[in-house]
């Protein structure tokens, strides 16, 4: 029975690891091409997306900082967008995959990306649909680890686009230091 228990525990751990979003490739492209852009931001319902934000922090590494604009409901989204560009002023906005309010592919993400781009903040994501919403680039499992870039940049975003190509997940350890996360309530 002990062998069966170990197998089940390992299978559970693998399933949990696979369920978590993989931000390694997108963060590697951002780190390589924009080394001076170290302040990342996310707009999300933190109580729902804490694990996904932690996965982003681990992929970002200790040389980045993540500010989360915590938005508990849809009524706060407009103020969250304004707070993001007026107060937080990040270097990069990251769209999450599974937040109930703002995620790659939904209308609120399109609005958020538009607001950020008008303020000169580029958006990155793991899903290709985000590029159609105005993100600068996306790379992840849904892109086949191929970099998907915007045909043209919107707003006042001024960045050099990374070279196209395949971006495999960098080798990492289980104990890699994560980026610190600052959670601020949308005001």
TAKA-V872956 format. One record per helix or strand. SS is the DSSP state (@ for helix, = for strand). FROM is the first residue (numbers start at 1). LEN is the number of residues. If there is no record, write none. Layout:
{{SS FROM LEN} {SS FROM LEN}}
This chain:
{{@ 2 18} {@ 24 10} {= 39 6} {@ 46 15} {= 65 6} {@ 74 15} {= 92 3} {@ 107 12} {= 122 4} {@ 129 4} {= 137 2} {@ 141 3} {= 146 1} {= 148 2} {= 166 1} {= 180 6}}
